[in-house]
Amino acid sequence: MKVIGIFLLWCLLLAVCWPLALLALFLAPIVWLVALPFRLLGVCVGATFALIKALLFFPARLLGAP
């Protein structure tokens, strides 16, 4: 459903200002490629925090705390 909404908004932009719509069409993959390392870094940082949390709460889980 989200893809259909984005497509309809792009069609509206194409009807209103076609150079801007074509620029958005060509820049979208470039923006995605630039943002990809930051998304991977976010996943790694989240996994690191989850590991630290698991290590800190491990003794409490062994003792049977609720």
C-alpha positions in Angstrom: 0.0 0.0 0.0 2.9 2.3 0.7 4.4 1.8 -2.7 1.1 2.7 -4.4 0.9 5.9 -2.4 4.5 6.8 -3.3 3.7 6.1 -7.0 0.6 8.2 -6.9 2.5 11.1 -5.3 5.2 10.8 -7.9 2.5 10.8 -10.7 1.1 14.0 -9.2 4.5 15.5 -9.1 5.1 14.5 -12.7 1.9 16.2 -13.7 2.7 19.4 -11.8 6.5 19.7 -12.3 8.0 17.0 -14.6 11.7 18.1 -14.3 11.5 17.7 -10.5 9.8 14.4 -10.8 12.5 13.1 -13.2 15.2 14.4 -10.8 13.6 12.6 -7.9 13.4 9.4 -10.0 17.1 9.5 -10.8 18.3 10.6 -7.3 16.3 8.1 -5.3 18.7 5.2 -5.9 21.7 7.4 -5.2 20.2 8.6 -1.9 19.4 4.9 -1.0 23.1 4.0 -1.7 24.4 6.8 0.5 22.0 6.0 3.3 22.8 2.2 3.3 26.0 2.4 5.4 24.2 4.4 8.1 21.4 1.8 8.2 24.0 -1.0 8.6 25.7 1.0 11.3 22.4 1.4 13.1 21.8 -2.3 13.0 25.3 -3.0 14.4 24.9 -0.5 17.2 21.5 -1.9 18.1 22.9 -5.4 18.2 25.8 -4.3 20.4 23.5 -2.6 22.9 21.3 -5.7 23.0 24.4 -7.9 23.7 25.5 -5.5 26.5 22.0 -5.6 28.0 21.9 -9.4 27.8 25.3 -9.6 29.5 24.2 -7.2 32.3 20.9 -8.9 33.0 22.3 -12.5 32.8 23.1 -12.8 36.6 19.6 -11.7 37.5 18.1 -14.2 35.1 20.2 -17.0 36.7 19.0 -16.0 40.1 15.4 -16.2 38.9 14.4 -12.6 39.4 11.1 -11.7 37.7 
